[in-house]
Protein backbone atom coordinates (compact mmCIF):
# COMPACT_ATOMS: atom_id res chain seq x y z
CA UNK A 1 0.00 0.00 0.00
CA UNK A 2 1.41 3.45 -0.92
CA UNK A 3 2.00 6.00 1.82
CA UNK A 4 2.82 9.67 1.34
CA UNK A 5 1.55 12.64 -0.62
CA UNK A 6 0.46 13.31 -4.17
CA UNK A 7 0.55 17.05 -4.82
CA UNK A 8 -2.21 17.59 -7.33
CA UNK A 9 -2.57 20.64 -9.55
CA UNK A 10 -6.36 20.60 -9.33
CA UNK A 11 -8.13 21.73 -12.49
CA UNK A 12 -11.01 24.17 -12.63
CA UNK A 13 -14.47 22.67 -12.21
CA UNK A 14 -13.41 19.78 -10.01
CA UNK A 15 -14.30 19.71 -6.31
CA UNK A 16 -11.79 18.54 -3.71
CA UNK A 17 -13.85 15.44 -2.90
CA UNK A 18 -14.05 14.64 -6.62
CA UNK A 19 -10.28 15.01 -6.84
CA UNK A 20 -9.83 12.51 -4.01
CA UNK A 21 -12.19 10.10 -5.79
CA UNK A 22 -10.20 10.49 -9.01
CA UNK A 23 -6.94 9.65 -7.21
CA UNK A 24 -8.56 6.61 -5.58
CA UNK A 25 -9.72 5.43 -8.99
CA UNK A 26 -6.24 5.95 -10.41
CA UNK A 27 -4.69 3.87 -7.61
CA UNK A 28 -7.21 1.06 -8.09
CA UNK A 29 -6.53 0.97 -11.82
CA UNK A 30 -2.80 0.84 -11.04
CA UNK A 31 -3.40 -2.30 -8.98
CA UNK A 32 -3.04 -0.90 -5.47
CA UNK A 33 -6.45 -2.06 -4.27
CA UNK A 34 -8.05 -0.24 -1.38
CA UNK A 35 -5.99 2.76 -0.24
CA UNK A 36 -6.95 5.33 2.37
CA UNK A 37 -6.97 8.74 0.68
CA UNK A 38 -7.73 12.25 1.96
CA UNK A 39 -6.96 15.85 1.06
CA UNK A 40 -5.12 18.55 2.98
CA UNK A 41 -7.43 21.52 2.47
CA UNK A 42 -10.57 22.17 0.45
CA UNK A 43 -10.16 24.00 -2.85
CA UNK A 44 -13.35 25.36 -4.45
CA UNK A 45 -14.40 23.94 -7.86
CA UNK A 46 -13.81 27.38 -9.42
CA UNK A 47 -10.27 27.46 -8.03
CA UNK A 48 -7.24 25.60 -9.39
CA UNK A 49 -3.83 24.78 -8.05
CA UNK A 50 -2.12 22.96 -5.20
CA UNK A 51 -4.25 20.28 -3.54
CA UNK A 52 -2.20 17.94 -1.32
CA UNK A 53 -3.61 14.39 -1.43
CA UNK A 54 -2.61 12.15 1.48
CA UNK A 55 -2.19 8.40 1.00
CA UNK A 56 -2.17 5.65 3.62
CA UNK A 57 -0.37 6.64 6.82
CA UNK A 58 0.00 10.22 5.57
CA UNK A 59 -3.75 10.72 6.10
CA UNK A 60 -2.92 10.96 9.82
CA UNK A 61 -1.06 14.18 8.98
CA UNK A 62 -3.83 15.68 6.85
CA UNK A 63 -5.10 17.70 9.82
CA UNK A 64 -1.70 19.33 10.13
CA UNK A 65 -1.92 20.36 6.48
CA UNK A 66 -5.36 21.86 7.10
CA UNK A 67 -3.74 24.09 9.72
CA UNK A 68 -0.94 25.20 7.40
CA UNK A 69 -0.84 28.60 5.73
CA UNK A 70 -1.70 28.89 2.04
CA UNK A 71 -0.69 31.20 -0.81
CA UNK A 72 -3.00 32.30 -3.62
CA UNK A 73 -3.00 34.37 -6.78
CA UNK A 74 -6.40 35.86 -7.49
CA UNK A 75 -8.14 38.46 -9.62
CA UNK A 76 -10.79 40.87 -8.37
CA UNK A 77 -13.15 42.38 -10.93
CA UNK A 78 -14.59 45.67 -9.74
CA UNK A 79 -18.14 46.94 -10.18
CA UNK A 80 -20.15 43.80 -9.42
CA UNK A 81 -20.77 41.73 -6.30
CA UNK A 82 -22.27 38.27 -6.68
CA UNK A 83 -24.06 36.14 -4.11
CA UNK A 84 -21.24 33.57 -4.21
CA UNK A 85 -18.53 36.27 -4.42
CA UNK A 86 -17.14 34.59 -7.55
CA UNK A 87 -18.03 34.06 -11.22
CA UNK A 88 -20.52 31.29 -10.47
CA UNK A 89 -23.08 33.45 -8.69
CA UNK A 90 -25.69 35.94 -9.77
CA UNK A 91 -24.99 39.67 -9.56
CA UNK A 92 -26.67 41.15 -6.48
CA UNK A 93 -25.25 44.69 -6.55
CA UNK A 94 -23.32 46.96 -8.91
CA UNK A 95 -21.16 50.07 -8.68
CA UNK A 96 -19.84 52.49 -11.31
CA UNK A 97 -16.78 53.32 -9.21
CA UNK A 98 -13.42 51.93 -10.35
CA UNK A 99 -10.33 52.37 -8.15
CA UNK A 100 -6.89 53.46 -9.28
CA UNK A 101 -3.74 51.48 -8.62
CA UNK A 102 -2.63 54.04 -6.04
CA UNK A 103 -5.93 53.68 -4.18
CA UNK A 104 -5.66 49.89 -4.21
CA UNK A 105 -2.07 49.90 -2.95
CA UNK A 106 -3.02 52.39 -0.23
CA UNK A 107 -5.80 50.17 1.12
CA UNK A 108 -3.97 46.82 1.13
CA UNK A 109 -2.11 47.45 4.42
CA UNK A 110 -5.52 47.53 6.14
CA UNK A 111 -5.92 43.90 5.13
CA UNK A 112 -2.47 42.74 6.16
CA UNK A 113 -1.88 41.14 9.55
CA UNK A 114 -4.63 39.95 11.92
CA UNK A 115 -8.06 40.83 10.54
CA UNK A 116 -11.66 39.71 10.93
CA UNK A 117 -13.73 38.59 7.98
CA UNK A 118 -17.24 37.26 7.46
CA UNK A 119 -17.12 34.02 5.44
CA UNK A 120 -19.19 33.76 2.24
CA UNK A 121 -22.76 32.53 2.57
CA UNK A 122 -21.82 29.97 -0.08
CA UNK A 123 -19.29 28.08 2.03
CA UNK A 124 -19.00 24.66 3.65
CA UNK A 125 -19.29 26.10 7.16
CA UNK A 126 -22.13 24.66 9.21
CA UNK A 127 -25.07 26.65 10.56
CA UNK A 128 -27.21 24.70 13.03
CA UNK A 129 -25.86 21.46 11.60
CA UNK A 130 -26.40 22.36 7.95
CA UNK A 131 -23.91 23.52 5.34
CA UNK A 132 -24.17 27.24 4.72
CA UNK A 133 -24.20 26.72 0.95
CA UNK A 134 -27.18 24.36 1.21
CA UNK A 135 -29.14 27.00 3.12
CA UNK A 136 -28.11 29.72 0.67
CA UNK A 137 -29.11 27.62 -2.33
CA UNK A 138 -32.50 27.01 -0.70
CA UNK A 139 -33.01 30.77 -0.58
CA UNK A 140 -32.60 31.08 3.18
CA UNK A 141 -30.79 34.01 4.74
CA UNK A 142 -27.37 32.90 6.00
CA UNK A 143 -25.82 34.84 8.87
CA UNK A 144 -22.22 33.93 9.60
CA UNK A 145 -20.13 35.49 12.33
CA UNK A 146 -16.87 37.30 11.61
CA UNK A 147 -13.79 35.16 12.20
CA UNK A 148 -10.24 36.09 13.06
CA UNK A 149 -7.69 35.24 10.35
CA UNK A 150 -4.21 36.45 9.48
CA UNK A 151 -3.04 37.81 6.13
CA UNK A 152 0.73 37.34 6.26
CA UNK A 153 1.37 39.14 2.96
CA UNK A 154 -0.75 40.84 0.29
CA UNK A 155 0.56 42.46 -2.88
CA UNK A 156 -0.36 43.57 -6.41
CA UNK A 157 0.97 41.57 -9.35
CA UNK A 158 -1.12 42.74 -12.31
CA UNK A 159 -4.06 44.84 -13.44
CA UNK A 160 -6.40 45.64 -16.31
CA UNK A 161 -8.06 48.76 -17.57
CA UNK A 162 -10.65 48.53 -20.34
CA UNK A 163 -9.37 45.48 -22.20
CA UNK A 164 -5.66 46.12 -21.58
CA UNK A 165 -3.72 43.73 -19.35
CA UNK A 166 -0.62 45.08 -17.62
CA UNK A 167 1.74 42.94 -15.57
CA UNK A 168 3.86 44.51 -12.86
CA UNK A 169 1.45 47.41 -12.59
CA UNK A 170 3.37 48.94 -9.70
CA UNK A 171 5.84 50.36 -12.23
CA UNK A 172 3.47 50.94 -15.16
CA UNK A 173 2.67 54.66 -15.61
CA UNK A 174 -0.09 53.88 -18.11
CA UNK A 175 -2.34 52.44 -15.40
CA UNK A 176 -2.79 55.66 -13.46
CA UNK A 177 -6.48 55.66 -14.37
CA UNK A 178 -9.32 53.53 -13.00
CA UNK A 179 -8.80 49.77 -13.13
CA UNK A 180 -11.44 47.25 -14.17
CA UNK A 181 -9.68 44.47 -12.29
CA UNK A 182 -6.59 43.76 -10.24
CA UNK A 183 -4.54 40.61 -9.67
CA UNK A 184 -3.19 40.07 -6.17
CA UNK A 185 -1.15 37.47 -4.34
CA UNK A 186 -1.90 36.61 -0.73
CA UNK A 187 -0.22 34.46 1.93
CA UNK A 188 -2.96 33.61 4.42
CA UNK A 189 -3.64 31.62 7.57
CA UNK A 190 -6.01 28.67 7.78
CA UNK A 191 -9.68 29.57 7.61
CA UNK A 192 -9.16 32.56 5.32
CA UNK A 193 -11.65 32.98 2.48
CA UNK A 194 -10.09 34.77 -0.49
CA UNK A 195 -13.58 35.55 -1.81
CA UNK A 196 -14.35 37.43 1.40
CA UNK A 197 -10.99 39.19 1.24
CA UNK A 198 -11.77 40.35 -2.31
CA UNK A 199 -15.24 41.55 -1.28
CA UNK A 200 -13.88 43.51 1.66
CA UNK A 201 -11.04 45.11 -0.32
CA UNK A 202 -13.52 46.27 -2.97
CA UNK A 203 -15.89 47.69 -0.36
CA UNK A 204 -13.04 49.50 1.37
CA UNK A 205 -12.31 51.13 -1.99
CA UNK A 206 -15.88 52.41 -2.20
CA UNK A 207 -16.93 49.94 -4.86
CA UNK A 208 -17.94 46.29 -5.18
CA UNK A 209 -16.07 43.27 -6.48
CA UNK A 210 -15.92 39.52 -6.94
CA UNK A 211 -13.23 36.93 -7.68
CA UNK A 212 -12.86 35.93 -11.33
CA UNK A 213 -9.66 33.87 -11.00
CA UNK A 214 -8.30 31.94 -8.03
CA UNK A 215 -5.21 29.72 -8.00
CA UNK A 216 -3.55 28.21 -4.96
CA UNK A 217 0.18 28.42 -5.52
CA UNK A 218 1.34 26.94 -2.21
CA UNK A 219 -0.11 24.88 0.65
CA UNK A 220 2.17 24.38 3.63
CA UNK A 221 5.52 23.25 2.15
CA UNK A 222 3.99 22.12 -1.15
CA UNK A 223 4.29 24.33 -4.25
CA UNK A 224 3.00 24.25 -7.82
CA UNK A 225 6.47 23.25 -9.01
CA UNK A 226 5.98 19.90 -7.24
CA UNK A 227 2.38 19.42 -8.38
CA UNK A 228 1.12 17.05 -11.07
CA UNK A 229 -1.89 17.55 -13.32
CA UNK A 230 -4.66 15.00 -12.93
CA UNK A 231 -4.43 14.06 -16.62
CA UNK A 232 -0.70 13.40 -16.20
CA UNK A 233 -1.35 11.32 -13.08
CA UNK A 234 -3.79 9.20 -15.07
CA UNK A 235 -1.12 8.70 -17.74
CA UNK A 236 1.61 7.56 -15.37
CA UNK A 237 -0.73 5.44 -13.22
Secondary structure, 3 states (H helix, E strand, C coil): CCCEEEEEEECCCCCHHHHHHHHHHHHHHCCCCCCCEEECCCCCCCCEEEEEEEEHHHHHHHHHHHCCCEEEEEEEEECEEECCCECCCCEEEECCCCCEHHHHHHHHHHHCEEEEEECCCCCCCEECCEEHHHHHHCCCCCCCCEEEEEEEEEEEEEEECCCCEEECHHHCHHHCCECCEEEEEEEECCCCCHHHHHHHHHHHCCCCEEEEEEEEEEECCEEHHHCEEHHHHHHHC
